[in-house]
Amino acid sequence: MAYDMQQQDDHARLDTLYDRLFPLMRSITGDGIEQSLRIMAEAMPLDIFGVASGTKVFDWETPPQWNCRSACLTGPDGAVICDIGQSNLHLVNYSEGVDRELTLEELQPHLHSLPHLPDAVPYVTSYYNRAWGFCLSHNQRLALKPGMYHVRIDADFSSGRVPLAHTFLDGDSTREILISSYLCHPSLANNELSGPLVLLGLYHRLKAWPRRRHRFRFVLNPETIGSLCYLHLHGEELMARMDAGLVLTCLGGPGSLSYKSSRRETAIVDRLARHWQGQGQPLRLRAFTPTSGSDERQYCSPGFNLPVGQFARCAYGDYDGYHNSLDSKDFMTIEALVQSVDEIEAFLKELDMVGPWTNLAPYGEPQLGRRGLYPNINSAATWGASSDEVFDGRKILERILTVLNYSDGAHDLIAIADKAGCAVRDVLPVVTRLEDGGLLKSTLET
């Protein structure tokens, strides 16, 4: 992949942050996620806040804060079997403190492994039920010998908060597009760090845009309980302002970009994704389901039913490393993250401008020539003729007239592009030129 300067900057920034974030013992609360958000805040201006432990949030109650300083399992001969100093996946996340000796038979119910992936260490949690345990490879587990094992887990629960963070990029309108991801899993690459790192890359790309039509809201939270807490604080505001939203997850693996529909299925973000696929963009479409996925399940719960879809590249059951130690930087490449930033930025450029639009000279066709808006061979690029397209003045004029005729406040650019027989990206330059010429106006609330 040949990089331009912007992509080189993205690669360097994301690579550095990955190496700082990966080793941290993260969870849905505690020092690990708090430190992770502070590191992210060094690269983008995040406002970090939270919801206190024990708060009633819809049908949930926020958990106590958990911190673990050390955790080690030693065998009968004193050899270390599991140690979070080697991998923080070795400990069941949210384990209570323990210091005791057990026989192998007593220890086995507290051990977790993956028989189908015998060399991988699984990621296991117990957020809402007090428990403890260790995770190890299945081959390592099979090799354990009878005897006394020593369990030491220096962890505690306290009153604290579920931490949340957000920031904004203002636009011409108060209407919003949400970009959300989660930051709570320990030492997982694609399933954990790809989403926040792509979100960060998008923040810097969108910040550099010369103009944004929408206000963009960027949100980071622990998965599930974090999005519920965010909705607890900002749900009504989102319902009043949001035109579209995207949850970012699993964006660092191989394969093409995929889009999971919102619960509405006909939201503008859903229609644009279908339009992309219909125009030959390499985008796989997935139906909405409440049974698997990420925070779009909370945003799309029936009480909110927000127009939030999800972008992923290699998600959930699509790869062997899901929720285990095989999910590493070797699998989740920084190059794939930059590619995801490129592709989602292109999608957001269209989503930001998709409209609807209003024709300011709707009585008859406006005179284009006297405004310098009649297409000619010297203006092919500004009217949207692609670099590999032979300029066809009639084709560009057809796009202009189609945009003007259907810019009635009821048709958005997806519908207009379909009528023009082209992609939304092909009519964006037409819309910009007509707007600059005083013939079009966005219907977004100002």
Phi, psi and omega in degrees: 000115178281126185260140166273180185297320180297315179294323176298317177298316178301313183301313182296317182295313183291323179296315180297314181293322177304312183296332177280326186274327189302317186286350189286141176280089181269156169207192181283346173217175170099182188298325184296312180287325178297315178295321179298317179294324178294322177296315177299325182290344174288338185254348176206150189280075183279138167267115183257128182213197181184176177241127188296149175304142178083005180281136174285118180235099185055239181268008184248165168233129183296139186283165172294158178285139182241134173224139178234124181267325178201156177203128184212139174241123179243150183270181181302331180266007180086357180289141179283126179260313178226138180206125181291348172292337177268319175201126180284358170288344182295339182255136171298121185297134183077025175294143174281164180290139182214143170212094185201165176251141181221154170286165178300322179296320178289329183284327189307319179297345180261005180255146182226131178211174184238098181303327182281345175230075194294347179257358184263147174261122183284160172257119184230142179232159172213070187292319192247002173233126181295124181199177171211160179179169178234151179242138182207167178292154181292325177297320178294321180294319180295336182273356181295139182252153178303152180143190182262132180245142181253124179254124175231115176231111179264089183218154178211164177245142181209170175287130182203232182202160165269113186280145180224159177209145174208164173207169187225150165240117183288155177225193180292337187239162172272355174293144191239152165241126182266136171233117190230145172210173185242153183216088185208340182280143176272132169047047167238139188269286183297315184282353181236298192275341183297318182297305178300323181290322175294320176303316179297315178301319179293322178304312182290326177295312184290328177299329182276351179300140177292336180205138174238131179281322180261163164275130180257129180250121179253126186233135171235135181202162169294144187298146177066284183296328179290315178292326175297317178296321179295319177294325176303320181273324191232009184301315181295323178296318178295318180298327182280332191247338193280131170264330182195159177209156179223133169260133182254126181205148171050055186252013186247359183270189179282175176094174182274162178295145177230155181233127174262127184296155168289168178299327181294325180071340180243011176298160184299326178292325176292317181295322179294321178298316178295323177297317179303311181297320180295336179264012173088008176291143181284073182233119176275140180254138177233141179285154174293140171214138176275359187267346176207162180128208184232218188289350174300336178295326179281314178299328182262010176299150192300331179292331179258311178048048181283154182280068185243119174257188183220136172254135174212166176242310181221096195246159168043245184279012184278349182214150185296333185278004181299121178060042172202177189291351175286347179277083187237181180293336176295324179277311181269098183274150175295327177300320178293325177296315180296321177297320177296319176300314180303310187289319181287326174300316179299319178297316182293328177300319178286317181299322182295330186250004193293342170100204013286172180234158179239129175285123182273357175226068191277353185265095187082173178282133178290154178280111184280324186301314184290345176264000183071027184250007178279127185292142173219173188297334180281346182246021185304313185295319183290339177266004172100012174287125183289162184297334181258014182251126175294127185298129179232102184303325181294320180297315180295318179297321177299320178295317180300310183292326178292317177300312182296318185292321184263002175277075185245015182082352181250332180260130173267179186290338175295310180296320182292318179297321177299319179292328179278352179071034181216182179272157176305319182300335180283335181263351180301315178297326177297313180299316181298316180295319180291324176294313178299331180275004176081017182256344181230150175219136177291143178270004177300144177297136179249000000 
